[in-house]
Amino acid sequence: FSISTMMKLTILALLSGHAAAFFFSKPPPPPPEPIIPTFETELGVQEPLGFIDPLNLLEDADQERFDRLRYVELKHGRISMLAVL
């Protein structure tokens, strides 16, 4: 072998090694499903109706939003009971 042939083969081997790194890689795993909280197990959910949200206030809500709305509902209920007296 001549030096130029040896150099060409070395360059070809290096380039093919780098290209092979892209062809035989595993595909990335699928992203995890987003966790959407369901409020079916919360206090106050009763059979046969289950959880009722007629205005869809909690359609994309998290647990923090649910707790805040529950707190405000209790507060307003107590104020309205006091107003009756």
A tleap script that builds the chain and sets N, CA, C and O, in Angstrom:
source leaprc.protein.ff14SB
mol = sequence {
  NPHE SER ILE SER THR MET MET LYS LEU THR
  ILE LEU ALA LEU LEU SER GLY HIE ALA ALA
  ALA PHE PHE PHE SER LYS PRO PRO PRO PRO
  PRO PRO GLU PRO ILE ILE PRO THR PHE GLU
  THR GLU LEU GLY VAL GLN GLU PRO LEU GLY
  PHE ILE ASP PRO LEU ASN LEU LEU GLU ASP
  ALA ASP GLN GLU ARG PHE ASP ARG LEU ARG
  TYR VAL GLU LEU LYS HIE GLY ARG ILE SER
  MET LEU ALA VAL CLEU
}
set mol.1.N position { 0.823 -1.179 0.000 }
set mol.1.CA position { 0.000 0.000 0.000 }
set mol.1.C position { 0.868 1.244 0.000 }
set mol.1.O position { 1.925 1.289 0.628 }
set mol.2.N position { 0.402 2.241 -0.712 }
set mol.2.CA position { 1.116 3.515 -0.699 }
set mol.2.C position { 0.573 4.384 0.440 }
set mol.2.O position { -0.463 4.079 1.030 }
set mol.3.N position { 1.275 5.445 0.729 }
set mol.3.CA position { 0.889 6.312 1.836 }
set mol.3.C position { -0.444 7.002 1.536 }
set mol.3.O position { -1.278 7.124 2.434 }
set mol.4.N position { -0.664 7.451 0.309 }
set mol.4.CA position { -1.912 8.130 -0.035 }
set mol.4.C position { -3.102 7.166 0.073 }
set mol.4.O position { -4.177 7.565 0.522 }
set mol.5.N position { -2.922 5.913 -0.330 }
set mol.5.CA position { -4.001 4.928 -0.212 }
set mol.5.C position { -4.300 4.643 1.259 }
set mol.5.O position { -5.461 4.545 1.658 }
set mol.6.N position { -3.243 4.510 2.061 }
set mol.6.CA position { -3.404 4.262 3.484 }
set mol.6.C position { -4.112 5.435 4.165 }
set mol.6.O position { -4.949 5.220 5.042 }
set mol.7.N position { -3.792 6.668 3.776 }
set mol.7.CA position { -4.413 7.842 4.354 }
set mol.7.C position { -5.893 7.914 3.947 }
set mol.7.O position { -6.743 8.270 4.764 }
set mol.8.N position { -6.197 7.580 2.701 }
set mol.8.CA position { -7.588 7.581 2.245 }
set mol.8.C position { -8.407 6.537 2.991 }
set mol.8.O position { -9.544 6.802 3.380 }
set mol.9.N position { -7.832 5.343 3.195 }
set mol.9.CA position { -8.538 4.303 3.933 }
set mol.9.C position { -8.765 4.701 5.396 }
set mol.9.O position { -9.807 4.385 5.970 }
set mol.10.N position { -7.808 5.380 5.986 }
set mol.10.CA position { -7.951 5.840 7.368 }
set mol.10.C position { -9.059 6.880 7.485 }
set mol.10.O position { -9.880 6.820 8.400 }
set mol.11.N position { -9.079 7.827 6.561 }
set mol.11.CA position { -10.115 8.853 6.561 }
set mol.11.C position { -11.480 8.223 6.323 }
set mol.11.O position { -12.456 8.604 6.969 }
set mol.12.N position { -11.562 7.269 5.410 }
set mol.12.CA position { -12.820 6.580 5.130 }
set mol.12.C position { -13.303 5.809 6.358 }
set mol.12.O position { -14.497 5.807 6.658 }
set mol.13.N position { -12.388 5.158 7.063 }
set mol.13.CA position { -12.765 4.416 8.260 }
set mol.13.C position { -13.265 5.363 9.356 }
set mol.13.O position { -14.237 5.058 10.046 }
set mol.14.N position { -12.605 6.498 9.512 }
set mol.14.CA position { -13.035 7.465 10.527 }
set mol.14.C position { -14.411 8.037 10.193 }
set mol.14.O position { -15.267 8.154 11.071 }
set mol.15.N position { -14.622 8.389 8.941 }
set mol.15.CA position { -15.902 8.955 8.541 }
set mol.15.C position { -17.032 7.938 8.638 }
set mol.15.O position { -18.142 8.279 9.049 }
set mol.16.N position { -16.760 6.699 8.265 }
set mol.16.CA position { -17.811 5.683 8.345 }
set mol.16.C position { -18.133 5.346 9.794 }
set mol.16.O position { -19.274 5.010 10.112 }
set mol.17.N position { -17.147 5.432 10.668 }
set mol.17.CA position { -17.404 5.202 12.086 }
set mol.17.C position { -18.313 6.260 12.674 }
set mol.17.O position { -19.185 5.949 13.484 }
set mol.18.N position { -18.119 7.511 12.275 }
set mol.18.CA position { -18.976 8.583 12.759 }
set mol.18.C position { -20.385 8.465 12.185 }
set mol.18.O position { -21.363 8.732 12.884 }
set mol.19.N position { -20.494 8.075 10.945 }
set mol.19.CA position { -21.807 7.932 10.324 }
set mol.19.C position { -22.566 6.759 10.927 }
set mol.19.O position { -23.788 6.825 11.061 }
set mol.20.N position { -21.873 5.691 11.292 }
set mol.20.CA position { -22.539 4.520 11.864 }
set mol.20.C position { -23.143 4.842 13.223 }
set mol.20.O position { -24.110 4.201 13.635 }
set mol.21.N position { -22.601 5.806 13.913 }
set mol.21.CA position { -23.145 6.179 15.213 }
set mol.21.C position { -24.570 6.711 15.088 }
set mol.21.O position { -25.348 6.603 16.036 }
set mol.22.N position { -24.925 7.279 13.944 }
set mol.22.CA position { -26.259 7.826 13.761 }
set mol.22.C position { -27.249 6.790 13.249 }
set mol.22.O position { -28.453 6.947 13.454 }
set mol.23.N position { -26.781 5.742 12.592 }
set mol.23.CA position { -27.683 4.777 11.984 }
set mol.23.C position { -28.164 3.707 12.945 }
set mol.23.O position { -29.271 3.197 12.774 }
set mol.24.N position { -27.384 3.350 13.942 }
set mol.24.CA position { -27.725 2.220 14.786 }
set mol.24.C position { -28.172 2.639 16.184 }
set mol.24.O position { -28.134 1.828 17.110 }
set mol.25.N position { -28.591 3.876 16.348 }
set mol.25.CA position { -29.037 4.312 17.667 }
set mol.25.C position { -30.492 3.897 17.885 }
set mol.25.O position { -31.249 3.740 16.927 }
set mol.26.N position { -30.874 3.724 19.137 }
set mol.26.CA position { -32.242 3.358 19.469 }
set mol.26.C position { -33.124 4.599 19.356 }
set mol.26.O position { -32.664 5.710 19.615 }
set mol.27.N position { -34.378 4.419 18.974 }
set mol.27.CA position { -35.280 5.582 18.926 }
set mol.27.C position { -35.561 6.053 20.348 }
set mol.27.O position { -35.555 5.243 21.275 }
set mol.28.N position { -35.805 7.338 20.535 }
set mol.28.CA position { -36.067 7.838 21.884 }
set mol.28.C position { -37.383 7.285 22.420 }
set mol.28.O position { -38.304 7.022 21.646 }
set mol.29.N position { -37.479 7.108 23.719 }
set mol.29.CA position { -38.740 6.596 24.274 }
set mol.29.C position { -39.839 7.637 24.124 }
set mol.29.O position { -39.557 8.835 24.084 }
set mol.30.N position { -41.076 7.195 24.042 }
set mol.30.CA position { -42.176 8.160 23.899 }
set mol.30.C position { -42.298 8.995 25.167 }
set mol.30.O position { -41.985 8.519 26.258 }
set mol.31.N position { -42.748 10.234 25.028 }
set mol.31.CA position { -42.887 11.080 26.224 }
set mol.31.C position { -43.968 10.516 27.136 }
set mol.31.O position { -44.927 9.909 26.659 }
set mol.32.N position { -43.825 10.710 28.428 }
set mol.32.CA position { -44.836 10.175 29.347 }
set mol.32.C position { -46.162 10.895 29.190 }
set mol.32.O position { -46.212 12.074 28.838 }
set mol.33.N position { -47.225 10.171 29.455 }
set mol.33.CA position { -48.557 10.756 29.377 }
set mol.33.C position { -48.717 11.790 30.483 }
set mol.33.O position { -48.276 11.556 31.608 }
set mol.34.N position { -49.336 12.927 30.187 }
set mol.34.CA position { -49.556 13.897 31.261 }
set mol.34.C position { -50.554 13.344 32.271 }
set mol.34.O position { -51.526 12.681 31.909 }
set mol.35.N position { -50.297 13.626 33.530 }
set mol.35.CA position { -51.178 13.146 34.585 }
set mol.35.C position { -52.289 14.167 34.775 }
set mol.35.O position { -52.052 15.304 35.184 }
set mol.36.N position { -53.493 13.739 34.472 }
set mol.36.CA position { -54.654 14.601 34.626 }
set mol.36.C position { -55.386 14.147 35.882 }
set mol.36.O position { -55.875 13.019 35.948 }
set mol.37.N position { -55.459 15.027 36.877 }
set mol.37.CA position { -56.093 14.589 38.119 }
set mol.37.C position { -57.587 14.394 37.936 }
set mol.37.O position { -58.251 15.185 37.264 }
set mol.38.N position { -58.101 13.352 38.529 }
set mol.38.CA position { -59.540 13.153 38.569 }
set mol.38.C position { -59.967 13.347 40.006 }
set mol.38.O position { -59.279 12.916 40.931 }
set mol.39.N position { -61.064 13.973 40.186 }
set mol.39.CA position { -61.521 14.320 41.515 }
set mol.39.C position { -62.639 13.381 41.966 }
set mol.39.O position { -63.467 13.760 42.795 }
set mol.40.N position { -62.669 12.163 41.428 }
set mol.40.CA position { -63.711 11.192 41.755 }
set mol.40.C position { -63.582 10.648 43.177 }
set mol.40.O position { -64.557 10.131 43.722 }
set mol.41.N position { -62.407 10.752 43.785 }
set mol.41.CA position { -62.204 10.194 45.123 }
set mol.41.C position { -62.238 11.261 46.205 }
set mol.41.O position { -61.943 10.959 47.361 }
set mol.42.N position { -62.586 12.494 45.872 }
set mol.42.CA position { -62.600 13.576 46.847 }
set mol.42.C position { -63.811 13.474 47.757 }
set mol.42.O position { -64.806 12.830 47.425 }
set mol.43.N position { -63.707 14.116 48.902 }
set mol.43.CA position { -64.792 14.157 49.874 }
set mol.43.C position { -65.968 14.915 49.272 }
set mol.43.O position { -65.791 15.995 48.709 }
set mol.44.N position { -67.166 14.353 49.389 }
set mol.44.CA position { -68.359 14.999 48.870 }
set mol.44.C position { -68.859 14.389 47.573 }
set mol.44.O position { -69.971 14.695 47.142 }
set mol.45.N position { -68.075 13.544 46.948 }
set mol.45.CA position { -68.520 12.862 45.728 }
set mol.45.C position { -69.387 11.690 46.156 }
set mol.45.O position { -68.934 10.818 46.897 }
set mol.46.N position { -70.630 11.663 45.693 }
set mol.46.CA position { -71.565 10.631 46.131 }
set mol.46.C position { -72.158 9.906 44.937 }
set mol.46.O position { -72.339 10.475 43.861 }
set mol.47.N position { -72.449 8.652 45.157 }
set mol.47.CA position { -73.146 7.860 44.138 }
set mol.47.C position { -74.601 8.284 44.120 }
set mol.47.O position { -75.066 8.731 45.169 }
set mol.48.N position { -75.329 8.199 43.106 }
set mol.48.CA position { -75.009 7.698 41.780 }
set mol.48.C position { -74.472 8.769 40.848 }
set mol.48.O position { -74.113 8.463 39.711 }
set mol.49.N position { -74.406 10.025 41.301 }
set mol.49.CA position { -74.000 11.105 40.404 }
set mol.49.C position { -72.493 11.189 40.220 }
set mol.49.O position { -72.028 11.469 39.115 }
set mol.50.N position { -71.726 10.955 41.265 }
set mol.50.CA position { -70.277 11.076 41.164 }
set mol.50.C position { -69.858 12.534 41.225 }
set mol.50.O position { -70.532 13.359 41.842 }
set mol.51.N position { -68.763 12.842 40.592 }
set mol.51.CA position { -68.227 14.203 40.594 }
set mol.51.C position { -68.969 15.034 39.554 }
set mol.51.O position { -69.065 14.640 38.392 }
set mol.52.N position { -69.494 16.182 39.971 }
set mol.52.CA position { -70.275 17.044 39.074 }
set mol.52.C position { -69.554 18.378 38.924 }
set mol.52.O position { -69.217 19.025 39.915 }
set mol.53.N position { -69.324 18.779 37.695 }
set mol.53.CA position { -68.725 20.086 37.384 }
set mol.53.C position { -69.463 20.649 36.168 }
set mol.53.O position { -68.931 20.605 35.058 }
set mol.54.N position { -70.689 21.182 36.354 }
set mol.54.CA position { -71.490 21.589 35.200 }
set mol.54.C position { -70.916 22.765 34.418 }
set mol.54.O position { -71.202 22.902 33.229 }
set mol.55.N position { -70.116 23.615 35.053 }
set mol.55.CA position { -69.549 24.763 34.346 }
set mol.55.C position { -68.142 24.499 33.822 }
set mol.55.O position { -67.519 25.395 33.253 }
set mol.56.N position { -67.638 23.291 34.006 }
set mol.56.CA position { -66.284 22.887 33.562 }
set mol.56.C position { -65.203 23.805 34.128 }
set mol.56.O position { -64.257 24.164 33.426 }
set mol.57.N position { -65.345 24.182 35.388 }
set mol.57.CA position { -64.337 25.020 36.027 }
set mol.57.C position { -63.049 24.244 36.298 }
set mol.57.O position { -61.974 24.835 36.397 }
set mol.58.N position { -63.158 22.934 36.416 }
set mol.58.CA position { -62.004 22.108 36.760 }
set mol.58.C position { -61.560 21.220 35.609 }
set mol.58.O position { -60.932 20.185 35.835 }
set mol.59.N position { -61.875 21.604 34.385 }
set mol.59.CA position { -61.535 20.753 33.234 }
set mol.59.C position { -60.031 20.551 33.103 }
set mol.59.O position { -59.585 19.424 32.885 }
set mol.60.N position { -59.244 21.603 33.228 }
set mol.60.CA position { -57.785 21.498 33.124 }
set mol.60.C position { -57.116 21.913 34.432 }
set mol.60.O position { -55.988 22.406 34.419 }
set mol.61.N position { -57.799 21.717 35.558 }
set mol.61.CA position { -57.294 22.197 36.842 }
set mol.61.C position { -56.424 21.150 37.527 }
set mol.61.O position { -56.540 19.952 37.268 }
set mol.62.N position { -55.563 21.626 38.396 }
set mol.62.CA position { -54.750 20.734 39.207 }
set mol.62.C position { -55.337 20.685 40.615 }
set mol.62.O position { -56.360 21.310 40.895 }
set mol.63.N position { -54.682 19.939 41.491 }
set mol.63.CA position { -55.180 19.761 42.851 }
set mol.63.C position { -55.220 21.083 43.610 }
set mol.63.O position { -56.124 21.303 44.416 }
set mol.64.N position { -54.261 21.956 43.366 }
set mol.64.CA position { -54.227 23.253 44.048 }
set mol.64.C position { -55.451 24.098 43.692 }
set mol.64.O position { -56.050 24.721 44.569 }
set mol.65.N position { -55.820 24.122 42.431 }
set mol.65.CA position { -57.006 24.882 41.997 }
set mol.65.C position { -58.273 24.284 42.601 }
set mol.65.O position { -59.160 25.024 43.027 }
set mol.66.N position { -58.369 22.969 42.645 }
set mol.66.CA position { -59.516 22.297 43.233 }
set mol.66.C position { -59.658 22.672 44.710 }
set mol.66.O position { -60.752 22.998 45.170 }
set mol.67.N position { -58.548 22.625 45.446 }
set mol.67.CA position { -58.582 22.965 46.866 }
set mol.67.C position { -58.979 24.419 47.074 }
set mol.67.O position { -59.722 24.724 48.007 }
set mol.68.N position { -58.504 25.315 46.228 }
set mol.68.CA position { -58.851 26.737 46.338 }
set mol.68.C position { -60.341 26.955 46.102 }
set mol.68.O position { -60.980 27.694 46.851 }
set mol.69.N position { -60.908 26.321 45.069 }
set mol.69.CA position { -62.337 26.481 44.796 }
set mol.69.C position { -63.177 25.894 45.918 }
set mol.69.O position { -64.223 26.446 46.261 }
set mol.70.N position { -62.733 24.780 46.495 }
set mol.70.CA position { -63.464 24.185 47.608 }
set mol.70.C position { -63.449 25.119 48.819 }
set mol.70.O position { -64.471 25.283 49.484 }
set mol.71.N position { -62.304 25.727 49.108 }
set mol.71.CA position { -62.189 26.660 50.228 }
set mol.71.C position { -63.110 27.860 50.027 }
set mol.71.O position { -63.804 28.271 50.957 }
set mol.72.N position { -63.121 28.420 48.828 }
set mol.72.CA position { -63.960 29.594 48.541 }
set mol.72.C position { -65.439 29.229 48.641 }
set mol.72.O position { -66.239 30.032 49.120 }
set mol.73.N position { -65.810 28.041 48.200 }
set mol.73.CA position { -67.207 27.611 48.284 }
set mol.73.C position { -67.654 27.492 49.745 }
set mol.73.O position { -68.755 27.920 50.089 }
set mol.74.N position { -66.822 26.924 50.590 }
set mol.74.CA position { -67.155 26.823 52.013 }
set mol.74.C position { -67.270 28.202 52.655 }
set mol.74.O position { -68.177 28.454 53.449 }
set mol.75.N position { -66.353 29.083 52.308 }
set mol.75.CA position { -66.362 30.445 52.864 }
set mol.75.C position { -67.645 31.177 52.477 }
set mol.75.O position { -68.278 31.800 53.329 }
set mol.76.N position { -68.033 31.110 51.213 }
set mol.76.CA position { -69.245 31.784 50.764 }
set mol.76.C position { -70.494 31.165 51.384 }
set mol.76.O position { -71.454 31.871 51.697 }
set mol.77.N position { -70.479 29.858 51.559 }
set mol.77.CA position { -71.615 29.193 52.207 }
set mol.77.C position { -71.771 29.650 53.642 }
set mol.77.O position { -72.890 29.894 54.095 }
set mol.78.N position { -70.673 29.769 54.362 }
set mol.78.CA position { -70.753 30.221 55.764 }
set mol.78.C position { -71.211 31.671 55.869 }
set mol.78.O position { -71.981 32.024 56.762 }
set mol.79.N position { -70.731 32.510 54.947 }
set mol.79.CA position { -71.149 33.915 54.955 }
set mol.79.C position { -72.637 34.026 54.650 }
set mol.79.O position { -73.330 34.836 55.266 }
set mol.80.N position { -73.139 33.230 53.713 }
set mol.80.CA position { -74.578 33.303 53.377 }
set mol.80.C position { -75.436 32.767 54.529 }
set mol.80.O position { -76.546 33.256 54.739 }
set mol.81.N position { -74.941 31.765 55.285 }
set mol.81.CA position { -75.693 31.288 56.447 }
set mol.81.C position { -75.741 32.369 57.525 }
set mol.81.O position { -76.764 32.523 58.192 }
set mol.82.N position { -74.667 33.108 57.705 }
set mol.82.CA position { -74.654 34.213 58.672 }
set mol.82.C position { -75.591 35.336 58.235 }
set mol.82.O position { -76.223 35.980 59.072 }
set mol.83.N position { -75.680 35.571 56.932 }
set mol.83.CA position { -76.531 36.647 56.412 }
set mol.83.C position { -78.003 36.356 56.656 }
set mol.83.O position { -78.803 37.284 56.775 }
set mol.84.N position { -78.369 35.097 56.731 }
set mol.84.CA position { -79.779 34.730 56.960 }
set mol.84.C position { -80.170 35.077 58.389 }
set mol.84.O position { -81.313 35.455 58.646 }
set mol.85.N position { -79.231 34.949 59.318 }
set mol.85.CA position { -79.533 35.254 60.712 }
set mol.85.C position { -79.754 36.732 60.852 }
set mol.85.O position { -80.025 37.214 61.952 }
savepdb mol mol.pdb
quit
